């Protein structure tokens, strides 16, 4: 990362219902680790990561906030919208209600509390359990296009799509008109490999927490 100018800190807020895997996504992105016994977040936690965006010749510091999804914390969450540059809406592909929640509650909250210049991301998490999905990718991708959001299927357990999600969001934050090369190709490749690996081992217990 040496030699690139530093872009000022970019506040990233992850939003979504409890249990969709927000904390696991962050852990995988920051430390490349997965903890299936990860506990529910109370309130919010903060962490940061400096990332090099070589195609633009810049470094970006992500200031990442992991917010709790339980109903009793929803009022508290509004405080964490302040100064947010990127909001990532996270749902569990195996839980239809978690997608309905980001569409009907969390997204309107973003629009109410954050300016129009916010960079939006949508993470369809636990894509390793694609055989149990309750929301088709095409439906989410259509909505993402409508609201101008970056959409990615992710899995903290199989390490799918998370780096691509943050990379796409980072590039869009630095330069909304820039189209990074090869990110979409990497996403398709990672998901295909993940599905093939699961099919090769049909006797393996399909268990995913994040």
C-alpha positions as CSV (number, residue, x, y, z in Angstrom):
1,X,0.0,0.0,0.0
2,X,3.0,2.3,0.0
3,X,3.1,5.1,-2.5
4,X,-0.7,5.5,-2.8
5,X,-2.3,8.6,-1.4
6,X,-4.7,7.9,1.5
7,X,-8.4,8.6,1.0
8,X,-9.9,9.9,4.3
9,X,-11.8,7.4,6.5
10,X,-14.9,5.9,4.9
11,X,-17.6,5.0,7.5
12,X,-19.3,1.7,6.6
13,X,-22.4,0.5,8.4
14,X,-23.8,-3.1,8.2
15,X,-27.5,-3.3,8.6
16,X,-30.0,-6.2,8.8
17,X,-31.8,-8.5,11.1
18,X,-30.2,-10.5,13.9
19,X,-28.6,-13.8,12.7
20,X,-28.1,-12.9,9.1
21,X,-24.3,-13.0,9.6
22,X,-23.1,-9.4,9.7
23,X,-20.5,-10.1,12.4
24,X,-19.2,-13.1,10.5
25,X,-18.8,-11.2,7.3
26,X,-16.7,-8.6,9.1
27,X,-14.6,-11.2,10.8
28,X,-13.9,-12.9,7.5
29,X,-13.1,-9.6,5.8
30,X,-10.8,-8.3,8.6
31,X,-9.0,-11.4,9.8
32,X,-10.0,-14.2,7.2
33,X,-11.5,-16.2,10.1
34,X,-14.8,-17.8,10.6
35,X,-16.4,-18.6,14.0
36,X,-19.6,-20.7,13.9
37,X,-20.1,-19.9,17.5
38,X,-20.2,-16.1,17.0
39,X,-22.5,-14.4,19.4
40,X,-25.2,-11.9,18.7
41,X,-24.0,-8.3,18.6
42,X,-25.3,-6.0,21.4
43,X,-25.5,-2.4,20.3
44,X,-22.6,-2.0,17.9
45,X,-19.0,-2.7,17.5
46,X,-16.3,-0.8,15.6
47,X,-13.2,-1.9,13.6
48,X,-11.2,-0.6,10.7
49,X,-9.1,-1.8,7.7
50,X,-6.9,0.1,5.3
51,X,-7.2,-1.3,1.7
52,X,-5.2,-0.5,-1.4
53,X,-7.2,0.2,-4.6
54,X,-4.4,-0.2,-7.1
55,X,-6.6,0.5,-10.2
56,X,-7.1,4.0,-8.9
57,X,-3.8,4.3,-7.2
58,X,-5.3,5.1,-3.8
59,X,-5.6,3.7,-0.3
60,X,-8.9,3.7,1.6
61,X,-9.5,3.4,5.3
62,X,-12.8,1.5,6.0
63,X,-14.3,2.4,9.4
64,X,-16.7,-0.5,9.8
65,X,-19.6,-0.5,12.2
66,X,-21.4,-3.7,13.0
67,X,-24.9,-2.9,14.3
68,X,-27.3,-5.2,16.2
69,X,-30.4,-6.4,14.4
70,X,-32.6,-7.0,17.3
71,X,-35.8,-5.0,17.5
72,X,-34.9,-3.4,20.9
73,X,-31.7,-1.8,19.3
74,X,-33.3,-0.4,16.2
75,X,-33.8,3.1,17.7
76,X,-30.2,3.0,18.8
77,X,-29.0,2.2,15.3
78,X,-30.1,5.6,14.0
79,X,-27.1,7.1,15.8
80,X,-24.7,5.0,13.7
81,X,-26.1,6.3,10.4
82,X,-24.5,9.7,11.1
83,X,-21.6,10.4,8.6
84,X,-22.0,7.0,7.0
85,X,-20.6,6.8,3.5
86,X,-21.4,3.1,2.7
87,X,-24.4,1.1,4.0
88,X,-24.4,-2.7,3.5
89,X,-27.8,-4.3,3.8
90,X,-27.4,-8.0,4.8
91,X,-30.0,-10.7,4.4
92,X,-29.9,-14.5,4.8
93,X,-30.8,-16.2,1.5
94,X,-32.5,-19.0,3.4
95,X,-34.8,-16.6,5.2
96,X,-37.3,-14.7,3.1
97,X,-38.3,-12.5,6.0
98,X,-34.7,-11.2,6.3
99,X,-34.8,-9.9,2.7
100,X,-38.3,-8.4,3.2
101,X,-36.8,-6.7,6.3
102,X,-34.0,-5.0,4.5
103,X,-36.3,-3.9,1.7
104,X,-39.2,-2.7,3.8
105,X,-37.5,-1.5,7.0
106,X,-33.7,-1.1,6.7
107,X,-33.5,0.5,3.3
108,X,-36.2,3.2,4.2
109,X,-34.3,3.9,7.4
110,X,-31.2,4.5,5.3
111,X,-33.0,6.9,3.0
112,X,-34.5,8.7,6.0
113,X,-31.3,9.1,8.0
114,X,-28.6,9.4,5.3
115,X,-28.1,11.7,2.4
116,X,-28.6,10.8,-1.3
117,X,-24.9,10.3,-1.9
118,X,-24.7,7.1,0.2
119,X,-23.1,4.1,-1.5
120,X,-25.4,1.1,-1.1
121,X,-24.4,-2.5,-0.9
122,X,-26.6,-5.7,-0.6
123,X,-25.1,-8.9,0.7
124,X,-27.1,-12.1,0.1
125,X,-25.3,-14.1,2.9
126,X,-25.0,-17.8,3.5
127,X,-24.9,-18.6,-0.2
128,X,-23.1,-21.9,0.6
129,X,-26.7,-23.0,1.5
130,X,-27.9,-22.2,-2.0
131,X,-30.1,-25.3,-2.1
132,X,-32.2,-23.9,0.7
133,X,-32.5,-20.4,-0.7
134,X,-35.9,-18.7,-0.3
135,X,-35.1,-15.6,-2.4
136,X,-33.9,-16.0,-6.0
137,X,-30.8,-14.0,-7.0
138,X,-32.6,-12.5,-10.0
139,X,-35.2,-10.9,-7.7
140,X,-32.6,-9.2,-5.5
141,X,-30.4,-8.2,-8.5
142,X,-33.4,-6.5,-10.0
143,X,-34.1,-4.5,-6.8
144,X,-30.4,-3.7,-6.4
145,X,-30.4,-2.2,-9.9
146,X,-33.5,-0.1,-9.1
147,X,-31.9,1.5,-6.0
148,X,-28.4,1.7,-7.5
149,X,-26.8,-0.8,-5.0
150,X,-23.9,-3.1,-5.4
151,X,-25.1,-6.7,-5.0
152,X,-23.0,-9.7,-4.0
153,X,-23.8,-13.2,-2.8
154,X,-21.6,-13.9,0.2
155,X,-20.7,-16.6,2.6
156,X,-18.4,-16.1,5.6
157,X,-18.1,-19.8,6.1
158,X,-16.9,-20.6,2.5
159,X,-15.2,-17.2,2.1
160,X,-17.3,-16.3,-1.0
161,X,-18.0,-12.8,-2.3
162,X,-16.9,-10.8,0.7
163,X,-13.7,-9.3,-0.6
164,X,-15.4,-8.6,-3.9
165,X,-18.3,-6.8,-2.1
166,X,-16.0,-4.4,-0.2
167,X,-13.8,-3.9,-3.2
168,X,-16.7,-2.9,-5.5
169,X,-18.0,-0.6,-2.8
170,X,-14.6,1.0,-2.2
171,X,-14.1,1.7,-5.9
172,X,-17.6,3.2,-6.1
173,X,-17.0,5.4,-3.1
174,X,-13.7,6.7,-4.5
175,X,-14.9,7.2,-8.0
176,X,-18.6,6.5,-8.8
177,X,-17.9,6.4,-12.5
178,X,-15.0,3.9,-12.4
179,X,-15.7,0.4,-13.5
180,X,-13.1,-2.0,-11.8
181,X,-11.9,-4.8,-14.0
182,X,-12.3,-8.5,-13.3
183,X,-14.3,-8.2,-10.0
184,X,-17.5,-9.7,-11.6
185,X,-15.5,-12.5,-13.2
186,X,-14.0,-13.4,-9.8
187,X,-17.4,-13.4,-8.2
188,X,-18.9,-15.8,-10.7
189,X,-15.9,-18.1,-10.4
190,X,-16.0,-18.3,-6.6
191,X,-19.7,-19.1,-6.6
192,X,-19.4,-21.9,-9.2
193,X,-16.5,-23.5,-7.3
194,X,-18.4,-23.3,-4.1
195,X,-21.5,-25.0,-5.6
196,X,-19.4,-27.7,-7.2
197,X,-17.6,-28.5,-4.0
198,X,-20.9,-29.0,-2.2
199,X,-22.2,-31.3,-4.9
200,X,-19.1,-33.5,-4.7
201,X,-19.8,-34.1,-1.0
202,X,-23.5,-34.7,-0.8
203,X,-23.1,-36.6,2.5
204,X,-21.5,-33.6,4.2
205,X,-23.8,-31.9,6.7
206,X,-24.9,-28.5,5.3
207,X,-24.7,-26.3,8.4
208,X,-24.0,-22.6,8.2
209,X,-24.3,-20.0,10.9
210,X,-22.9,-16.9,9.0
